[in-house]
Amino acid sequence: MSRQSKKPQIHMIDAEADALADLAMGNRERHPLTTELLLDEILRAKTYPPHKVPQDVVTMGSTVEFVDDARGVSRTVQLVYPREADTAANRISILTPLGAGLIGMRTGASIMWPDRSGAERSLTIVKVAQASPCEAAGDRQAAGV
């Protein structure tokens, strides 16, 4: 099986996985595709207490550089809760296909993932900077999670 066809291991903070599952379920009418994608990722994730999650894992509030392999385009975004999303500021909601595809990925990992149109594209994580615990807690409070 090729590196691109097998999904990489997903890593998540245990409480964050629970909060994201609740968020997805609460938005399943408005975002059915993303809800399904996100819940599938949560179900296959290895979970950790906050202090044990590897530092190169994309968590909520993380800033992540990734490459769209088909286009060869590098992009840097921050993964945020929906209320904090602002595409002009490169803050991407977890309730977008891209956001759901980035959560839990590690530096160097690649995944085939659908975009908003449903077309599959390969994303490779180049660099991750996790939010500080204080920033992440503030993001959760601002998002009502």
C-alpha positions in Angstrom: 0.0 0.0 0.0 1.5 3.4 -0.9 2.2 6.1 1.5 -0.5 8.3 0.0 -3.3 5.6 0.0 -3.0 4.7 3.7 -4.2 7.3 6.2 -1.5 8.3 8.7 -2.0 7.8 12.5 -3.9 10.7 14.1 -3.0 12.0 17.5 -5.3 14.2 19.6 -5.6 15.6 23.1 -8.3 13.5 24.8 -10.5 16.4 26.0 -10.1 18.2 22.7 -11.3 15.1 20.9 -14.4 15.0 23.1 -15.1 18.7 22.5 -14.6 18.4 18.7 -16.9 15.4 18.6 -19.6 17.5 20.4 -19.0 20.4 18.1 -19.2 18.2 15.0 -22.5 16.6 16.2 -24.0 20.0 17.0 -23.2 21.1 13.4 -24.0 18.0 11.4 -27.0 19.6 9.7 -25.0 22.6 8.5 -21.8 20.7 7.7 -22.6 17.1 7.0 -19.5 16.2 5.0 -17.1 17.8 7.5 -18.9 16.3 10.4 -18.5 12.8 8.9 -14.8 13.5 8.1 -14.0 14.9 11.5 -15.8 12.1 13.4 -14.0 9.5 11.4 -10.6 11.1 12.3 -11.6 11.3 16.0 -12.6 7.7 16.0 -9.2 6.5 14.7 -7.1 8.9 16.8 -4.7 7.9 19.5 -5.5 10.2 22.4 -3.3 11.7 25.1 -3.6 14.0 28.1 -2.6 17.5 27.1 0.9 17.3 28.6 1.7 14.1 26.7 0.7 15.0 23.1 3.7 15.1 20.8 4.9 18.6 20.1 4.8 18.1 16.3 1.0 17.3 16.3 -1.6 19.7 14.9 -4.0 20.6 17.8 -6.5 23.3 18.1 -4.8 26.7 18.0 -1.7 25.3 16.3 -0.1 27.1 13.4 0.7 24.6 10.7 2.6 24.8 7.5 1.6 22.3 4.9 2.1 21.6 1.2 -0.7 20.9 -1.3 1.4 18.3 -3.1 -0.5 18.4 -6.4 0.0 22.2 -6.8 3.3 22.3 -5.0 1.9 25.3 -3.0 3.0 25.8 0.6 0.5 27.4 3.0 0.6 28.4 6.7 -2.7 28.5 8.7 -3.9 28.5 12.3 -6.5 25.8 13.1 -9.3 27.4 15.2 -12.9 26.9 16.4 -15.6 28.3 14.0 -16.1 31.6 15.8 -12.4 32.5 15.5 -12.1 31.6 11.8 -10.9 34.4 9.5 -9.5 33.3 6.1 -8.0 36.7 5.5 -5.9 36.1 8.7 -5.2 32.5 7.7 -7.3 31.2 10.7 -9.1 28.1 9.4 -12.1 26.5 11.1 -12.0 22.9 12.3 -15.4 22.6 10.6 -14.0 22.9 7.1 -12.7 20.0 5.1 -9.1 21.4 5.4 -9.4 21.9 9.1 -10.7 18.4 9.7 -7.9 17.0 7.5 -5.2 18.8 9.4 -6.2 18.0 13.0 -4.0 15.3 14.6 -1.5 15.2 11.8 2.3 15.2 12.6 5.2 16.8 10.9 6.1 14.9 7.8 2.8 13.0 7.5 0.8 13.1 4.3 -2.9 12.4 3.7 -5.2 12.2 0.7 -8.1 14.5 1.7 -11.2 16.0 -0.1 -11.4 19.8 -0.6 -14.7 21.8 -0.5 -15.5 20.6 -4.1 -15.0 16.9 -3.1 -11.8 16.5 -5.2 -9.1 14.6 -3.3 -5.7 16.2 -2.8 -2.6 15.3 -1.0 -1.5 17.4 2.0 1.9 17.1 3.6 2.6 18.6 7.0 5.9 20.6 7.0 5.9 22.3 10.4 3.7 22.6 13.4 3.8 25.2 16.2 1.4 24.2 19.0 -0.5 26.9 20.8 0.5 27.5 24.4 -1.9 25.9 27.0 -3.2 29.4 27.9 -3.8 30.3 24.2 -5.6 27.0 23.6 -7.8 27.4 26.7 -8.7 30.9 25.6 -9.6 29.6 22.1 -11.9 27.0 23.7 -13.6 29.7 25.9 -14.0 32.1 23.0 -15.5 29.3 20.9 -18.0 28.3 23.6 -16.5 24.8 23.9 
